[in-house]
């Protein structure tokens, strides 16, 4: 029997682009999906590659792409300085040329790990003093920002990521098992299981409240805490966590023009109102003030009325000064 001729890597014809891209999508789900998604993608890829020799060749090529561009995954979501990016591109060209698939041009044409990891859509959101902003996302989800908030949203082929930099967001997520929705903060991650919820980052504290569905909050290295509708979860920089009950209709109520407080410490009340007040509130250094809590719903359309009525709701005095309003405990004023 004549010896079988094996084409050298430099002359081998690459598999069809659509087949390589399909194999890349399955490999990507193995690497970045949940354990259940990864197991399903692994089984699907094994069956698919056995169905036809062209599938097996495409799967091998996709695996080569993935491994050849592995270093790019270390910073796949963050732009690098031009000199380092150029160095990485040169390394990818060398690696892919050795694979016999035509260098970087073929890699980009067929996908490749680096290209597969890049966002398919990106949005930068910001709401200034006294503002509220909202955006309908491409998949039917919606994100709203409270005043003095900033966030970035990135859509990838296998996941949706919202980075909350400051302030508070209200998110109504369209469920998609193939692309989980995650909110990332400096305090930890919030994984969405198809829901309506809010996330706030203020000072040294992260707070998550759920109106519908469920979310899993992973503060730092601690085990995730799963929240049901009507539950809130707070965690500080020291990892101290607290689970409380909330009214579902109050979650992200600022979107509809209301600030809702439920036995909320006065310091937090002040911080939230200051996002909407032209003249900010300030608390005197008084332990009596720090012990006060407020319950009620207040319209954002008339913040001055809230300030005027606050002394009737709590035992304090509001002293108007240049540049703001100083709140003092009532006992401290009369002494």
C-alpha positions in Angstrom: 0.0 0.0 0.0 1.4 3.4 -1.0 2.4 5.6 1.9 -0.2 8.3 2.7 1.0 11.8 1.8 0.7 14.3 4.7 0.5 17.9 3.7 3.0 20.1 5.6 1.6 22.7 8.0 2.6 25.5 5.6 0.6 24.0 2.6 -2.4 22.6 4.4 -5.7 24.2 3.4 -7.5 25.7 6.4 -11.1 24.4 7.2 -14.1 26.4 6.3 -14.5 29.6 8.3 -18.0 28.8 9.5 -16.9 25.4 10.9 -14.0 27.0 12.8 -16.2 29.7 14.2 -18.7 27.1 15.4 -15.9 25.1 17.1 -14.6 28.3 18.7 -18.0 29.1 20.2 -18.1 25.6 21.8 -14.5 25.9 23.1 -15.3 29.4 24.5 -18.4 28.1 26.4 -16.2 25.4 27.9 -13.7 28.0 29.1 -16.0 30.8 30.2 -19.4 29.3 30.9 -20.8 27.9 34.1 -19.9 24.3 35.0 -23.2 23.1 33.5 -22.6 25.1 30.3 -19.0 23.9 30.0 -20.0 20.3 30.4 -22.8 20.6 27.8 -20.4 22.4 25.3 -17.8 19.7 25.9 -20.3 16.9 25.0 -21.6 18.8 22.0 -18.1 19.4 20.6 -17.3 15.7 21.0 -20.4 14.7 19.1 -20.0 17.4 16.4 -16.4 16.6 15.6 -17.2 12.9 15.2 -20.0 13.6 12.7 -17.7 14.5 9.8 -13.9 14.7 9.1 -14.2 18.4 8.2 -15.6 19.0 11.7 -12.7 17.3 13.3 -10.2 19.4 11.2 -12.1 22.5 12.1 -12.1 21.6 15.8 -8.3 21.0 15.7 -7.8 24.4 14.0 -10.0 26.2 16.5 -8.1 24.6 19.3 -4.8 25.8 17.8 -6.2 29.3 17.5 -7.3 29.3 21.1 -3.9 28.0 22.4 -1.8 30.1 20.1 -3.5 33.3 21.4 -3.7 32.2 25.0 -1.6 35.1 26.3 -4.2 37.6 25.1 -6.8 36.2 27.4 -4.9 37.6 30.4 -6.0 41.1 29.3 -8.7 40.4 26.8 -11.0 43.0 28.2 -8.4 45.8 28.8 -6.7 47.9 26.3 -2.9 47.7 26.5 -0.2 50.3 25.6 0.5 50.2 21.8 4.0 48.8 22.2 2.8 45.8 24.2 -0.2 45.3 21.9 2.1 45.3 18.9 4.4 42.7 20.6 1.4 40.5 21.2 0.2 40.8 17.6 3.7 39.9 16.4 3.7 36.8 18.6 0.3 35.8 17.4 1.4 36.1 13.7 4.4 33.9 14.4 2.4 31.3 16.2 -0.3 31.1 13.6 2.1 31.0 10.7 3.7 27.9 12.3 0.3 26.4 12.3 0.1 26.8 8.5 -3.1 28.9 8.5 -1.8 32.1 6.9 -0.8 34.2 9.9 -2.8 36.8 11.7 -5.0 37.7 8.7 -6.3 34.1 8.6 -6.7 34.1 12.4 -8.8 37.2 12.3 -10.8 36.0 9.3 -11.6 32.7 11.1 -12.1 34.1 14.6 -9.4 33.1 17.0 -9.4 33.3 20.7 -8.4 36.9 20.8 -11.1 38.0 18.5 -13.7 35.8 20.2 -13.0 37.3 23.6 -13.5 40.9 22.4 -16.9 42.6 23.3 -19.5 42.6 20.6 -21.0 45.8 22.0 -19.9 48.4 24.6 -21.7 51.2 26.4 -20.5 53.9 28.8 -23.2 55.3 31.0 -23.1 58.3 33.3 -25.7 60.3 35.2 -24.6 63.7 36.8 -25.9 65.6 39.8 -29.7 65.5 39.9 -29.9 63.4 36.7 -31.2 60.0 35.9 -30.3 58.1 32.8 -31.6 54.9 31.2 -30.7 52.7 28.3 -32.5 49.8 26.5 -29.8 47.2 25.8 -29.7 45.1 22.6 -31.0 41.9 24.1 -34.2 43.6 25.6 -32.7 44.2 29.0 -32.7 47.7 30.5 -30.3 49.6 32.8 -31.2 52.8 34.7 -28.7 55.0 36.6 -29.5 57.1 39.6 -27.9 60.5 40.0 -24.1 60.7 40.3 -23.6 57.2 39.0 -21.3 55.7 36.4 -21.2 52.2 34.8 -19.9 50.4 31.7 -21.7 47.6 30.0 -19.9 45.0 27.7 -21.6 42.3 25.7 -19.5 39.3 24.8 -20.5 36.2 22.9 -20.7 34.2 26.1 -21.5 36.7 28.8 -22.9 40.2 29.6 -20.9 42.3 32.1 -21.8 45.6 33.8 -19.1 47.3 35.8 -20.6 49.6 38.3 -18.0 52.2 39.2 -20.1 54.4 41.5 -23.6 55.2 42.5 -26.7 53.0 41.9 -28.2 51.1 39.0 -31.5 49.4 38.5 -31.4 46.5 36.0 -34.2 44.6 34.3 -32.4 41.6 32.8 -33.7 39.5 29.9 -32.9 35.9 30.8 -30.3 34.2 28.5 -28.7 31.0 29.9 -26.0 31.1 27.2 -24.9 34.6 28.2 -25.2 35.2 32.0 -25.4 38.8 33.2 -22.9 39.8 35.8 -22.5 43.1 37.7 -18.9 43.7 38.9 -18.1 46.2 41.7 -15.1 46.9 43.9 -16.8 44.9 46.6 -17.6 41.7 44.6 -19.8 40.3 41.9 -23.5 40.1 41.4 -24.6 37.2 39.1 -28.1 37.6 37.7 -30.4 34.6 37.3 -33.0 36.6 35.3 -34.5 39.4 37.4 -35.2 43.0 38.3 -32.9 44.3 41.0 -30.7 47.3 42.1 -27.0 47.6 43.0 -25.5 50.5 44.7 -21.9 51.4 45.7 -21.6 54.3 48.1 -18.7 55.0 50.4 -17.5 51.7 51.9 -20.6 49.7 51.2 -22.2 47.5 48.5 -26.0 47.0 48.6 -28.1 44.7 46.4 -31.9 44.6 46.5 -34.1 42.2 44.5 -37.6 43.0 43.2 -38.1 39.9 40.9 -36.2 36.7 40.3 -33.0 35.9 42.0 -29.4 37.1 42.2 -26.2 35.6 43.6 -24.0 38.1 45.4 -20.3 37.0 45.8 -18.6 39.5 48.1 -14.8 39.1 47.6 -13.7 35.6 48.3 -16.8 34.7 50.4 -19.3 32.1 49.2 -22.2 33.6 47.1 -25.4 34.6 48.9 -28.5 33.9 46.8 -31.2 36.6 47.2 -34.9 36.1 46.6 -37.5 38.8 45.8 -38.0 41.2 48.7 -34.5 40.6 50.0 -31.5 43.0 50.3 -27.9 42.3 51.0 -25.2 44.7 52.2 -21.5 44.2 52.6 -18.7 46.6 53.6 -15.0 46.6 52.8 -14.3 44.4 55.8 -16.6 41.7 54.4 -19.2 42.2 57.1 -22.6 41.3 55.5 -26.2 41.8 56.4 -29.4 40.4 54.9 -32.6 42.4 55.3 -36.2 42.5 54.0 -37.4 45.2 51.5 -40.6 45.9 49.7 -40.2 44.8 46.1 -41.9 47.9 44.8 -39.3 50.1 46.5 -36.3 48.5 44.6 -35.0 51.2 42.3 -38.0 53.4 42.9 -35.9 56.5 42.1 -36.4 55.5 38.4 -40.1 56.4 38.9 -39.3 59.6 40.8 -39.2 58.4 44.4 -36.7 57.9 47.1 -37.9 55.2 49.5 -36.4 54.6 53.0 -37.1 51.8 55.4 -35.5 52.4 58.8 -32.6 53.9 56.9 -29.8 55.5 58.9 -29.8 59.3 58.5 -26.3 59.3 57.1 -27.5 57.2 54.2 -30.6 59.3 53.7 -28.4 62.4 53.5 -26.0 60.7 51.0 -28.9 59.7 48.7 -30.6 63.1 48.8 -27.4 64.9 48.1 -27.3 63.3 44.6 -30.4 65.5 43.8 -29.9 68.6 46.0 -28.3 71.8 44.6 -27.4 72.7 48.2 -26.1 69.6 50.0 -27.1 68.4 53.4 -24.3 68.0 56.0 -24.5 66.2 59.4 -23.0 67.7 62.5 -20.6 65.4 64.4 -23.2 64.1 66.9 -23.9 60.6 68.0 -27.6 61.5 68.4 -27.8 62.1 64.7 -26.1 58.9 63.8 -28.7 56.9 65.7 -31.6 58.4 63.8 -33.4 56.4 61.1 -36.1 57.4 58.6 -39.0 55.5 57.0 -41.1 56.9 54.2 -41.4 57.6 50.4 -40.5 61.0 49.1 -40.9 62.6 45.6 -37.8 63.6 43.8 -39.5 66.4 42.0 -39.5 68.7 45.1 -36.3 68.0 47.2 -36.6 71.4 48.9 -39.9 70.3 50.5 -38.1 67.2 51.9 -35.5 69.5 53.6 -38.1 71.8 54.9 -40.2 68.9 56.4 -37.3 66.9 57.8 -37.3 68.6 61.2 -41.0 67.6 61.6 -40.1 63.9 60.8 -37.0 63.6 63.0 -35.8 65.4 66.2 -33.3 67.6 64.4 -32.8 71.2 63.3 -31.9 72.3 59.7 -29.6 75.3 59.7 -29.1 76.9 56.3 -25.6 78.1 55.7 -23.6 79.2 52.7 -23.2 76.3 50.3 -25.6 73.9 52.1 -27.8 72.9 55.0 -26.3 71.7 58.4 -28.3 69.2 60.3 -28.0 69.3 64.1 -29.7 67.2 66.8 -32.5 69.1 68.4 -31.1 68.6 71.9 -27.8 70.1 70.8 -29.6 73.3 69.6 -31.7 73.9 72.7 -28.8 73.3 75.2 
